[in-house]
Structure formats: structure tokens, C-alpha cells
Amino acid sequence: MLIALAVAVFGMLAMLVVDHGPWSHPNVQTAEVANYKTTGAAARAAGANVTPTAPKTDLEPTAPGPKPAQPANPATP
């Protein structure tokens, strides 16, 4: 039992050192330091074709098929 306890304590300490060590912090670059300021600029530099999505209309047609069932206890506002 003492060996199992020692292995468990060693494992917890090892996880704490690995997860919270000085090497595990993310290196965030500012926009001035980064190679590309926007995702679109990085995509175009990689050769991707960036096109905007079509805008969604306010009124959409009703979906075919049966309507979804109402909840048993609707939430009252």
C-alpha cells in the first residue's frame, strides 16, 4: 500500500511540474510581430481562395416534414 501511495504522489507531482512549468505558457504574438494580421491574409498567403458567405435572408421557407414536438414543460419567461 505504501508503494501505491508513493507512485500516486510521484505521479501527481510530475503532472503538476509538467502542466505548470515555465515552458508550458503560450507564446502569444501581437499583431505587429505576427507574420499576418488577419486570418484572411494568412489564408491568401497560403494560396487559399477567400470568399465571403452569402447573407442569410430574414424570412426563410418552412422546412418540409413534420414540425418538432413541443417540450413537455415549456419554460415560462
C-alpha positions in Angstrom: 0.0 0.0 0.0 2.9 2.4 0.7 4.3 1.7 -2.7 1.0 2.5 -4.4 0.7 5.7 -2.4 4.3 6.7 -3.3 3.6 6.1 -7.0 0.4 8.2 -6.8 2.1 11.1 -5.1 5.0 11.0 -7.5 2.6 10.9 -10.4 0.6 13.9 -9.1 3.8 15.9 -8.6 5.1 15.0 -12.0 1.8 16.2 -13.6 2.0 19.5 -11.7 5.5 20.1 -12.9 4.7 19.3 -16.5 1.4 21.2 -16.7 2.5 24.3 -14.8 6.2 24.7 -15.5 7.6 27.8 -17.1 7.8 26.1 -20.5 4.1 25.4 -20.8 2.9 29.1 -21.2 1.6 30.0 -24.6 3.7 32.4 -26.7 1.2 35.0 -27.9 2.4 37.3 -30.6 1.0 40.8 -31.1 -0.3 41.9 -34.5 2.9 43.9 -35.1 5.1 40.8 -34.6 3.0 38.2 -36.3 3.5 37.5 -40.0 -0.1 38.2 -40.9 -2.6 40.4 -39.1 -5.8 38.6 -40.1 -6.8 35.1 -40.8 -7.8 36.1 -44.4 -4.3 37.4 -45.1 -2.7 34.2 -43.8 -5.1 32.1 -46.0 -4.3 34.2 -49.1 -0.6 33.8 -48.4 -1.1 30.0 -48.3 -2.8 30.1 -51.6 -6.4 29.7 -50.5 -9.3 31.5 -52.2 -11.2 33.5 -49.5 -14.8 34.3 -50.5 -17.5 35.7 -48.2 -20.5 33.6 -47.4 -23.9 34.5 -48.9 -26.0 36.5 -46.5 -28.9 34.7 -44.9 -32.4 36.0 -45.6 -34.6 37.2 -42.8 -37.6 35.1 -44.0 -36.8 31.5 -44.7 -39.2 29.0 -46.1 -40.7 26.4 -43.8 -38.8 23.2 -43.7 -40.5 20.2 -45.2 -41.7 17.4 -42.9 -43.4 17.3 -39.6 -42.8 20.0 -37.0 -40.7 19.2 -33.9 -42.6 18.2 -30.8 -43.2 20.7 -28.1 -41.4 20.2 -24.9 -43.3 18.6 -22.0 -42.8 21.6 -19.7 -42.1 24.7 -21.6 -40.1 27.3 -19.8 -42.1 30.4 -18.9 -40.3 33.7 -19.3 
